[in-house]
Amino acid sequence: MKKLMMTATLCLSATLLISAPALAKKTQMQDIDFGAITCGEFMQEMSTSSAEDVGVVLMWIDGYLSGVSGDTLLNWKNLEKFSADLVAYCKSKPDVKVLDAAEEVGIDDE
């Protein structure tokens, strides 16, 4: 299983490295200040983004939370639940900063 995951990760990394210059020419990505963006702004931006871009952003947020909490496990089912919870929270509280929302739904205080 480890060998399969390592191979998949290496293939994905190589694909991203090879395609990054072409993608950069296609669309100019904008920097995101997650400490300043509100849930409403986040939801608006994600609604006009590709599924791949949304996935990258959600992975970044999950990684940020992992750094804050010390969690080193990437659990795919938990990532799906976190993403759904973050979207629901942001829809209900558009004025909350997205990182505050992410911490609220993503870090278990137990």
Order of alpha helices (4+ residues) and beta strands (2+ residues): alpha-alpha-alpha-alpha-alpha
